[in-house]
Amino acid sequence: MKIPPSLSPSIAIIGAGPAGLIAAERLSALSYRVAVYDRMPMPGRKFLMAGRGGLNLTHTEPLDEFLAHYGAGRDFITPFITAFPPDALRGWCDDLGEANFVGSSGRVFPKSFKASPLLRAWLRRLEAQGVEFFMRHEWKGWDDQGALRFETESHENELVKADAVLLALGGASWPKLGATGSWQPLLREKHVSVAPLTASNVGVTIAWSEHLTSRFAGQPLKRLIVSCGPQRVVGEAMITQQGLEGGAIYALGPALREAIAHAGYAMLSLDLRRDLSESELMTRLTKPRGKKSLSTFLASAAGLDPVSIALLRESFFLRNEKLPDDPYALAQAIKTCAIKVQAMNGLERAISSAGGIDQNELDPHLMIKKLPGVFVAGEMINWDAPTGGYLLQACFSTGVAAARGLAEWLSKNRA
């Protein structure tokens, strides 16, 4: 039975990204009075930015394979994604009138290939369900009586008393879009353990030569297998002025961060012809070269494109070595092209961030144990996921789980 509006508890949701909005939708559908607060002038700013690349909502691979992408956070995230899995997210999208499709890689996108139509339909639904939005409201913690403190656009303080609170403020990536991580000290003041926020799904810094960047910056590397230690990822990357970007690099983020923290650098190994074995490559490279230059020979015999040949040469140049002529050594170099990574790029250009509220601070319903009635969802929690649909799926799933937990908590505390 729905709670009559006049008797319904008030819920404050802080953060108007995917996790906060899906929680607002679920709670307002139960006739709770829901208000969403955000420091930005409009909801979903980062969501819209993600949509510029096609808005990869989720992925269709088997659930066990899907969950493996969460690495160390798999056990924590599994119950939330199991309760609101990729099929449920696709169904929700369809129900909003925004059909979706599965790409050749198994990734799921809206048919419009944009975030804006989906967000507009979503906001219309939230408005119809009575959700109120208070934009340009920056959360500043609690006052001595437990009221939420906000600073408005005019720098005035506003106090809000809510029956329950859901925090969905995101991490600290792309801060100009609203996720600044300014909530960290506010929770530490309440003795909540928060791991420092670091860049995730971000490019890496490599000391390229001017020759490589002048000719090949912005060029994609395809048909790759990229490794860092035992971690191995199939995908693509792109050469940038500063280093490398792309899905394969993002997926190796945790391994790269760990290696850099331990040794001060990390080594990437790139298999430039993942579809050929080392022995097959060696057989091709033992063919007579004739008067062909080495680059021309690598293109014809090994099937390498110009950017892969340039990267192979660069890997030896950076070690002050010469590209070998021997077929065996050449085949080995193509399969294990070694590149030294100096650093991860900063939070200001990261797609997401790692770190956040320690999982042990939360109960199974995503309520902060030390702050009864305060729930969290999305990137504020210390889990990490690559792009490819895994990041957004976890934001949606934890938003749904936190809304369910909050509703159950309110029901018990009103009994």
N, C-alpha and C positions, 0 to 999 in steps of 0.2 A: 504494500500500500504506500502511495506517495505521501510525503509529509506536506501538509497544507503550507502554502507560501508564507503566511503570517507567522507560523510557528517554526519555520525551517531555520536551522542554524546557518550562520554566515561563514563562508569559507573564503580565505584570501589565498590566491595563487600568485606567487611572485615569479615572473618569467613567462614571456609570451612566445616561446619557441614550441617545437612539436610536443615535447613532454608536458609542458604546462597547458597547452591548448587541448590536447587529447584528454587530460585530466579534467579540465573545465567542462568539456563536452560530456564526459561520463557522469560527473557530479551534478551538473545542471539538469541532465535528463532524469535525475532522481528528485528533482524539484528543490534541491538545495540552492540557497542564494550564493552565487559565485561571483566574485570580483577578481579580475586579473590585473596585476600591476606590472609595469615594465618601464625601464628608464628611457627606452627609445620612443620615437614619435609614432611608430606603428608596429603592429604585431608581426612576428615572423620574418624579421629582417635577414637573419642568417639563412633561414629556410629558403627565402627567395634567392639569395646568393648561390646556394647549393643547386637551385633549379636552373641556373644559367648553363650548367654542364649537362642538363638533361634530367635532373632529379631522380637519381637511382634510389628508389624507395626500399627495396629489399632484394632477396635472391631466392631462386626456386630450387636450389640443390637440396638433397635429403637433409633432414633436420640435424642428424648427428654430424654431418660434414659442416653444416652451417654453424653449429655451436663450437666447432673446433677453432673457428677464427677468433674466438674471444680469449684464447690462450689461457693465462693464469686466472682470468676472470670467469672462465667457463662455468664452474660450479655455482658461482654466485648468480650469474645471469640466466642460467638454464630454466629455473622455475618461472621466471617472468616471461621469457620468450615462449616457453611451452604453453603458458596460459593465453598468450596473445601472439600466435605464430605468424609467419609470413602470409599464409592464406587468409588469416583474419585481417591483416593490414590491407591486402588486396581487395577483400570484400568491402572493407570500410571505404576504400577509395572509390570503388564502383558505386556504393550506396550514396556517395556524395554527387554522383553523376559524372565523375571523371574516370573514364575507363582506362585500364592499364594494359600493358603488353609485356611479353617476355622476350628479351633480346637474345641474340645468338649465344651469348656467354652465360645465359641463365639469369641475368640481372633483370629487374622489373622497373619499368618506367611508366609514367602517365602517357597516354597516347598523344596528348598535346606536347609532350616532351618539355613541359615547363612547370614551374611551381606556382606561378601566379593564378591560373584558373582554379587549381585545387585550393589554394589559400582563400580565394574569394568565396568559393562555395562553402568552405569550412566556416569562415567568419559569418556568413549569412545564417548558417545553422546555429552557431553560438548565439547570435543576436536573437534569433527566433526562440531560443531556449532561455533567454533572459540574462545571459552573461553580460556583466558590465566590464568595461575596459577603462583603466586609468593609466594613460600613457604619460611619459615624461615624469614618472614617479620612481626615484631611485631609493632602493631599500637601504636603511641605515641601522638596522637592528631593532632592538626592543627598548622600551622605556622601563622605569622601575616597577611599573604596574603590569608589565607584560604586553602592553600595546605595541603594535608594529609602528616603527618610525619611518617615514618617507620624506625625502626632500623633493619638492616640486620644481617645475621649470623656473619659477620665480624665486627659488632658493628658500622658500618657506617650508617649515616643518609641518607635517600632517601626521596625526596619530590615528591608527585604525585598530579597533578591537575586533578580533575574529574568534569564532568558536574552534576553528582548526585552520592550519596553515600548510600549504604545500609549496616547497621551494623547488623551483626548476630554472635556476639562473644560468645554467650552462657552465662551461669551463672558462678558459681565458684566451681562446684562439680568435683571431680577427676581432680584436677589441673594439674597433671602430663600428662594428655591427651590434655591439651591446654586451658581449660576453667579456667582462673585464677581470673576473675573479675577485672582485672587491668584497665578496661575501666571506672570504676565507678568515680574516681576522674577527669578523662578527661571530662566527661559530667557534673559533678558538677561544674567544672570551667566555664562551659557555662551556669550555673544557671538552669540546668535541674534537677528536683527532682528525686532522686534515693533512693529507700528503701534499707536498708542493706540486703545483701545476706545471707540467712540462709539455713541450710541443709534441704532437702526435699527428700522423698523416701529413707529414711535412717533408720537403726536399732536404737534401744533404749538400754540404759544402765540400767541393773538391778543387784542388789547385790546378785547374786546366791551363794549358798553354793558350796564348793569345791566338795562335793559329787555329786551334780547335774551335774556340768560341766564336771567332770571326766568321768561320765558314759553316759551323754546324749547330750553334745555339738555336733552340727551338725545333730541332729535328727529332723525330721519334725513333726509338729503338724497339723493334718488334721481334716476335718469335724468341723471347728471352726466357731463360731460367736464371733467377738471381738468388744468390746464397749469401748468408752471413753466418759463419760457423755452421752448425747443423741445420739451421733454418733455411728452407728452400721454397721459393715462390715462383710460379709461372705467371708471366704477365708482360707488361710493356713499361717503358720509361721514356723520359725525354731529356735531352741534354739542355741545360740552361747556362747562362753566363756564370752562375755560381757553382753549379754542380749537376745533380740529377733530381728530377721530379718524377711523379707517376705512381700508378697503383702498385707496381711491384716493389718500389722503394717504400711506399707507405706501409705496406703489409709487413715489412721487415723492421718497422720502427722500434718495437721493444728490444729486438736483438741488437740493433744498431746502438740504441741508447745504453744498453748494458755494456757493450764492448767499449764504447767511448768512455763511459764512466770508469771502467776497469783499467784500460790501457791508454786512454787519451786519444785514441783513433779507432777506426773499424776498417776491416777489409771486406770489400764486396767481391764476389766472384760471379762473373756474367758468362753464361753459356750463350754464345751468339748464334748457334745453330742447334736449337733444342731438338729439332726433328732428325738430326743425324748423329750417329754414334761417333766416338773418337776414331774407331777403326775405319768406319765408312769415310770419314773426312780424310784420314791418312791415305786411303786408297785413291781418293780423288786427287789429292795433292801430290801423289807420286807420278802423275801423268807428266809428260814432257812439257816444260814451260815455254820452250822456244825463245823468241825475242820479246815476249810479253813482259811488261813491268810487273812487279810483285802485286801491285794493287789490281791491275787488270787480271792477273792470274787468280787472285783471291776471289774476284767477282765471278769469273767464268768457272773455276774449278770448285770453289767452296760455296758459291752462291751468296756471297756477302754483298750487302748493299753499301754504298759509299760511306754512310754514317757509321756502320759497323766496322768497316775497314779503318776509318779514321780513329775510332775508339780503340781498336786493337793496337794501332800504331802508338796512340797516346799512352796506353798502359805501359809500353816499353820505354817511351820517351821520359815519362815521369820517374822511372827507375834508372835513368841514364843507361839504358840498354838498347841494343839494336834488335829489331824484329828478325827472328830467325828464318833461315831458308830451308832448314831441314824439315821434311814433311811431318815427321812424328812430333817434333817440338812445335811446329806451326799448328797442327791439329790440336795438340794439348792446349796451346795458348787460346785458340778460338773457343774451346770448350770451358776454359777456366780463366777468362780475361780478368786479371786482378786490378782492382781500383782501390786506392786508399781514400777513405772518407775522413775528413778532418773534424767535422762537427755536424750536428743537426741544425737546420735553420730555426729561426726564432718563432715565438708564439704569434707574432704579428702577421705571419703568413701561413700559419698552420691551419689545416682544415678542422682539427679538433685538438683536445688536450688530454693528457693522461694525468693521473693524480686526482685528488679530491677527497671527499669524506670517506674515511676508513669504513670498509664493509662491516667490520665488527661493531661499529657504532649504531648499526641499524637492526631493527627487528625484522622478522620475515615478511612484514607488510610494508617495509621501507619507512617506518617511523624512527626518528632519532630517539634512542632509548633515554638519553638524558634530558630530552625536551618533549614530554608527552604532548601529543596533538600536533607535532610538527613533522611533516613527511617530506621526503625528497625524491626526485626523479631526474633521469637524464644524465648529462655529463658531469654534474656535481659530484657524483659517486665515483669512487676510484675503480673504474673498469676501463678497459681500452679495447678498441675495435678498429679494424681497417675500413676503408671505404669499400664500396661494392654492394652496399645495401645493409651491411652489418651495423654500421654506426646509427643510421636513422631507425632501423628496426628496434634496436635496444632502447633508444629514446622513447619511441612510441610504447613499447612493451612495459618499460618501467613507469611511464606516465599512467598507463591503464592500471598497473598493479598498485601504485601509490593511491590512485583514486579509490580503488576497491578497499584498500586498507583503511583509508581515511573515513570512508562511509561506514565501515564496520566499527571503527573506533568511536565515531559519533553516536552510532546506534547504541552501543554498550554504555557510553557515558551519559546518555539521555534517559536510559532505562530507570 
